[in-house]
Amino acid sequence: MNITDHFSPNCHARSSRVDSLVLHYTDMLSADAAMKLLCDPNAKVSSHYLIDKQGKIFRLVEEDKVAYHAGVSYWRGQEGLNESSIGIEIDNYGHVFGPEPFPEAQIDSLIKLLNDIRSRHSIKDTHIVAHSDIAPLRKKDPGELFPWARLHQKGHGIWVPPKEQDLKTGSFGIASGDMLKKTQKLLKKIGYDVFDNGFLDDKTKAVITAFQRHFLPMNITGELDFATEQHVQRIAEKF
């Protein structure tokens, strides 16, 4: 695996142990444009790695330093994931210019990079997350076209195949109540920042959408329908 160094000034010394991996898309027209932004000292954003569409890997920040990729974030009781995570930007049009599928060569390189990173750091599958998982009110990346199932097949992350029959059942048509509260508790168990108050508030809608985007990408509604309620239970069993 070849890695090209193209260092960003946007970083600082790390004092916490690395325990998480956060996957992003660039949401830009080219890897060059993303590189320019991630290395701009005035932008104050960065990532540890950038992978272009041909599968070329660039290292922008050393792993023993903090890159500025997660922002205001939360996962499994931990806030501010910049300090304890490695961020990987994936060259992709995103929701602004896309949608755009992720090329096979790009994902092949990502899998090799994940193998390499995890050989050095103790990172559990439960801590390989989307930017949208840790910042659901702000972010959508890496988006519903990202191949989480393929990563799981190669030993990275959590994935359970959705059941097609569940998707045909439709919606409960509920906005509050015991079932919603139960689902909120399970989403919290998975790692999301959500209140278990039994109400479909803005944060809960955002978290449900983030869950669907990651684990149920053919059913992104922000609503607690039957398929989502059932799949939250299946995913929660893995955490």
C-alpha positions in Angstrom: 0.0 0.0 0.0 1.5 3.3 -1.1 0.7 6.5 0.9 1.7 10.0 -0.4 2.5 12.6 2.3 0.9 16.0 1.8 0.8 17.5 5.2 -1.7 19.9 6.5 -0.8 22.6 9.2 -4.3 22.1 10.7 -3.5 19.8 13.7 -2.1 19.6 17.2 -0.5 17.1 19.5 -2.7 14.2 20.6 -3.0 13.4 24.3 -5.8 10.8 24.1 -5.6 7.2 22.9 -7.0 6.5 19.4 -10.2 4.4 19.7 -12.4 5.5 16.8 -12.4 5.9 13.0 -14.6 8.4 11.4 -15.4 8.2 7.7 -16.3 11.2 5.6 -17.0 12.2 2.0 -15.4 15.4 0.7 -18.6 16.9 -0.8 -16.5 18.6 -3.4 -15.8 18.4 -7.2 -12.3 17.0 -7.0 -9.7 15.6 -4.6 -7.5 18.5 -5.5 -10.1 21.0 -4.3 -10.5 19.0 -1.1 -6.8 18.8 -0.6 -6.5 22.6 -1.0 -9.2 23.1 1.7 -7.9 20.6 4.1 -4.4 22.1 3.9 -5.6 25.8 4.1 -4.5 27.2 7.5 -7.4 29.7 7.4 -10.0 26.9 6.9 -9.0 25.1 10.2 -10.2 21.8 8.9 -8.2 18.6 8.1 -8.2 14.9 8.2 -5.6 12.2 8.7 -6.1 10.7 5.2 -7.7 11.5 1.9 -8.5 8.9 -0.7 -9.1 10.0 -4.3 -11.4 8.2 -6.8 -8.5 6.2 -8.3 -7.6 4.9 -4.9 -4.6 7.0 -4.2 -4.1 7.6 -0.5 -2.7 10.9 0.9 -1.6 11.3 4.5 -2.4 14.9 5.7 -1.9 14.5 9.4 0.2 12.0 11.3 -1.8 9.6 13.5 -0.2 10.9 16.7 -1.7 14.3 16.1 -5.3 15.5 16.2 -6.9 16.5 12.9 -9.9 18.7 12.7 -12.5 16.5 11.0 -15.2 15.6 13.5 -16.2 19.0 15.0 -18.9 19.0 17.6 -19.6 15.3 18.0 -20.7 12.5 20.3 -20.4 8.7 20.2 -21.0 6.1 23.0 -20.6 8.6 25.9 -17.7 10.5 24.4 -17.8 14.1 23.1 -15.4 15.9 20.8 -14.2 12.9 18.8 -11.3 14.8 17.2 -9.2 14.0 20.2 -9.6 10.3 20.1 -10.2 9.4 16.4 -8.6 9.1 13.0 -10.5 10.8 10.2 -10.6 9.6 6.6 -11.9 11.8 3.8 -13.1 10.0 0.7 -13.2 12.0 -2.6 -16.9 12.1 -3.5 -19.4 14.6 -4.9 -21.6 14.0 -1.9 -25.1 15.4 -1.6 -24.1 18.8 -2.9 -22.9 17.7 -6.4 -24.0 14.0 -6.3 -25.2 11.5 -5.5 -22.1 9.5 -6.7 -21.3 5.8 -6.2 -17.9 5.1 -4.6 -15.5 3.5 -7.1 -14.2 0.0 -6.4 -10.6 1.0 -6.4 -11.3 3.7 -3.9 -13.0 1.3 -1.5 -10.3 -1.3 -2.0 -7.7 1.3 -0.9 -9.9 2.3 2.1 -10.1 -1.4 3.2 -6.3 -1.7 3.0 -5.9 1.6 5.0 -8.3 0.3 7.6 -6.3 -2.9 7.9 -3.2 -0.8 8.4 -4.6 1.6 10.9 -6.2 -1.1 13.0 -2.9 -3.0 13.2 -1.6 -0.1 15.2 -4.6 1.0 17.2 -7.2 -0.9 19.3 -10.3 0.2 17.4 -13.5 -1.8 17.9 -16.0 -2.4 15.0 -18.5 -0.4 17.1 -16.2 2.6 16.8 -16.0 2.7 13.0 -18.6 5.3 12.3 -20.0 7.8 9.8 -19.6 11.5 10.3 -23.4 11.6 10.3 -23.5 9.1 13.2 -21.5 11.4 15.5 -23.0 14.7 14.3 -26.5 13.8 13.0 -27.9 17.3 13.3 -25.2 18.7 11.1 -23.8 16.0 8.7 -24.9 13.5 6.1 -21.5 11.9 5.1 -20.4 9.6 3.9 -24.0 9.1 2.7 -26.4 6.4 1.9 -24.4 5.1 -1.1 -21.4 4.2 1.0 -20.8 0.4 1.0 -20.9 -0.4 4.7 -21.8 -4.0 3.9 -18.6 -4.4 1.9 -16.5 -3.0 4.7 -18.1 -5.4 7.1 -17.4 -8.4 4.8 -13.7 -7.4 5.0 -13.8 -7.2 8.7 -14.6 -3.6 9.5 -17.6 -2.1 11.2 -21.1 -3.3 12.1 -23.6 -4.4 9.5 -26.7 -6.6 9.5 -28.6 -7.1 6.2 -32.0 -5.5 6.3 -35.0 -7.7 5.9 -36.9 -7.0 2.7 -40.2 -8.1 4.3 -39.9 -5.4 7.0 -39.6 -2.7 4.3 -43.0 -3.8 2.9 -44.8 -3.5 6.2 -45.0 0.3 6.3 -45.2 2.8 9.1 -46.6 2.6 12.6 -47.7 6.2 12.2 -46.5 7.1 15.8 -44.7 10.2 17.0 -44.4 9.3 20.7 -45.1 6.6 23.2 -43.5 3.5 24.8 -42.3 2.1 21.5 -40.5 5.3 20.5 -38.9 5.5 24.0 -37.8 1.9 23.7 -36.2 2.6 20.3 -34.5 5.8 21.7 -32.9 3.7 24.4 -31.6 1.2 21.9 -30.3 4.0 19.7 -28.5 5.4 22.8 -27.1 1.9 23.4 -25.7 1.8 19.9 -24.0 5.1 20.6 -26.1 8.0 19.3 -26.7 11.2 21.2 -30.5 11.0 21.7 -33.0 11.7 24.5 -35.1 8.7 25.6 -38.2 10.9 26.2 -40.7 9.1 24.0 -41.1 12.1 21.7 -40.1 12.5 18.0 -38.2 15.7 18.6 -35.7 17.2 16.1 -32.8 15.4 17.6 -34.6 12.0 17.5 -35.5 12.6 13.9 -31.9 13.4 13.0 -30.6 10.4 14.8 -33.2 8.1 13.1 -32.2 9.5 9.8 -28.5 9.0 10.6 -29.2 5.4 11.6 -31.1 4.8 8.4 -28.4 6.4 6.3 -25.8 4.0 7.8 -27.8 0.8 8.4 -31.0 1.0 6.4 -30.0 3.1 3.4 -32.9 2.2 1.2 -35.4 3.6 3.7 -34.3 7.1 4.7 -37.4 8.8 6.2 -36.5 10.1 9.6 -39.6 8.3 10.8 -40.0 5.3 13.1 -41.5 2.9 10.7 -41.7 -0.9 11.2 -38.5 -1.6 9.3 -36.5 0.9 11.3 -37.8 -0.2 14.6 -37.0 -3.8 13.8 -33.6 -3.0 12.4 -32.6 -0.9 15.4 -33.2 -3.9 17.6 -30.9 -6.1 15.3 -28.1 -3.6 15.2 -28.3 -2.9 19.0 -27.6 -6.5 19.6 -24.2 -6.0 18.1 -23.3 -3.3 20.6 
